[in-house]
């Protein structure tokens, strides 16, 4: 399985996610708030809510998710 992570919270983030999804690319979106998740629901993409905790948290999220994705190939 492959995919693209989008750290979203803006109109542009939603547009990028929707564009990738419409082309069959698996999209994994991280938003900071519940409202961000509600807005993304229309796009039928994987959405997680909450802060990653800065640069270290982002690195951990990407590392764990990459390992998880590789395990399902």
Secondary structure, 3 states (H helix, E strand, C coil): CCCEEEECCCHHHHHHHHHHHHCCCCEEEEECCHHHHHHHHHHCCEEEECCCCHHHHHHHHHHHHHHHHHHCC
